[in-house]
């Protein structure tokens, strides 16, 4: 993994990563750690995070919680500050994905998607704001190319990610004078467990073969490829980058 770091140096940095137990979150945790960061892993799966932590090189912290519960926001900050006394990087990666026709969407499903994907990400930015001001830290929000709205059957998910992009731009302007950078990474087709419901609905082989036809590079992305861009934005190499939405989609939205 170290060979993928492109010179990233996170020594002395503390990073909080939500959705840290799998996929893009796990890949981001491992790359931040390989660059020297102390990482706070946030997710529901304590056992999976403990398995990851055993393989990390630097001191870390596991916070097992469900982001759909309000009290977890303050808990994440409390545990982080008790352990490391600061935060330099916040990666809002946790997400709920719904793939269903709009005419079948329920209020409960919409509310849960917007809560986890947008509201709680906003609240984490807010609760850590003064701590990030103190370190002149940065935030990376993990969005999606679905925010462009072209996919269909992902209304709530697309709306939540579009809102997250707007939030990144707004906070980048509001907090620039505090020295805090805020950016979004928008993955396209990326092989993670989030695709399992779609595989079950449409058939894994069918999805893998047909969806990729829309990607000029002709392949699905990997969690590590998304994590590379997240870590770039979180690093000092991106010290003059803020308010940006970086698509990592193999050129899919260029068509």
ABEGO torsion letter per residue (X at the ends): XAAAAGGBBABGBBBBBBGAABEAAAAAAAAAAAAGBBBBBBBABAAAAAAAAAABABBBBBBBBBAABAAAAAAAAAAAAAAAGBBABBBBABBBBBBBBAAABBAAAAAAAAAAAAAAAAAAAAAAAAAAAAAGBBBBBBBBAAAAGAAEGAAAAAAAAAAAAAAAAAAAAAAAAAGBBBBBBBBBBBBBAAAAAAAAAAEAAAAAAAAAAABAAGBBBBAAAAAAAAAAAABAAAAABBGBBBBBAGGAAAX
